[in-house]
Amino acid sequence: MEKIQLIVEAKVCEAFEEKISQMCRIKYKLPTIGLYVLEIPSTSGAEVDNIKAIEGVRSVRSDARITAQSSSLHEYTGAGVTIAILDTGIYPCADLMQPGRRVLGFVDFVNGKNRPYDDNAHGTHVACIAAGNGYQSGGQYRGVAPEAGVVAIKILDEQGRGNTADALAGIEWIVNNQRRYNIRVANLSIGTEDTGSSDPLVRAVEAAWDAGIVVCVAAGNNGPAAKTVTSPGISRKAITVGASDDFNQADIWGNSLVNFSGRGPTSECIKKPDILAPGHDIISCLSKSPELCAKRAAKLRVVSDNYVKMSGTSMSSPAVAGAAALLLQKYPKLCPDEVKLMLKKSARNMGQPANRQGWGEIDIVKLMETEAGI
């Protein structure tokens, strides 16, 4: 008899497996993501209902249905949407410049240079997570929104450090140039001490939000203690992104990191982060700017001539920024609050406390299936 496969989200435990094994075959057990793949007879509709009725089952999906939905994601690439990257600058690598130029603007609040460059490599890595097209890898290391435009605002120096004043100037710049470049999304993989909602950085990102820009901010790498989300990720409005895969991992310096992703609540008891995305060993583009110093370059975990691995919530945030660009391509009239609500509704619950996971891990396929206004 022909079999069909079901993907079941449930608590991975022996009690569930004992119940389900009396009804059907467990083909795969996936404890890392809390899923089972089950095989049932294709004619057994009642079996599906029985599985749904088991205590602890969160969802039951057809394997064939997910395959079909995944293919529809390729309709959206972020085309026509511009993402502002406020970071260490940007190297105009082929993943952003071929076959068409997508680095649309560059402004340097650190050294005042006119041409794009990245003397640290962090900004280029972040930008290509959001919008790289994988040109130099045959598509293998493609970012989330591979046809989105990028404007880069350099607010951090060659050591990845900066000051509030330059960050504020950068945010002001993107608001003032929003219409010129169609900036709909901004990413700030930066952080400083939580000093509450009066922090000028918080006020600035919320002003950008009110101006219609979806602002994604890293939660910081100071976990696992409570109240370790950094500013401006403490903003009530900004989408604060933590890492979903930060368990017993290693950072770019080779040090052991355990649960590094910043945790809430904030000093004003706001639940944070809002959502999670992968942040460990993320492969993205390497800066080849002449300004990149040898000391910094020696510490990078280079994957090939063109790519490098980095870890941290800095890598998680641009994945969500790229997803926001996809959503805004599909629904251009969405405001930031609506984007945030759709991210919330489509997130995958990881079964963690709210101040660890927020709404859960981003599910881009489900996000793009969610109808605006629903």
Protein Blocks (a to p, Z undefined) as FASTA:
>chain_A
ZZddddddddddfklmmmmmmmmccfbdcfknopacddddfklmmlmmmmmmpghiabdc
dfklmmmmmmmmmmpgoioiacddddebjcddfklmccbdfbfbdcdfknopabdcdfko
mmmmmmmmmmpghlmnnomaccfblmbccddddfbdfkopacfklmmmmmmmmmmmmmmn
opabdcddbddddebjklmklmmmmmmmmnopacdddebjabfbehiaccfklpmkbccd
ddfklghiacfkopacehkbccdddfkopacdfbdcdfehpacdddfbfklcfklmmmpc
cfblmbccdedjklmmmmmmmmmmmmmmmmmmbcfklmmmmmmmmpccehiafklnonop
cdfklmmmpcghZZ
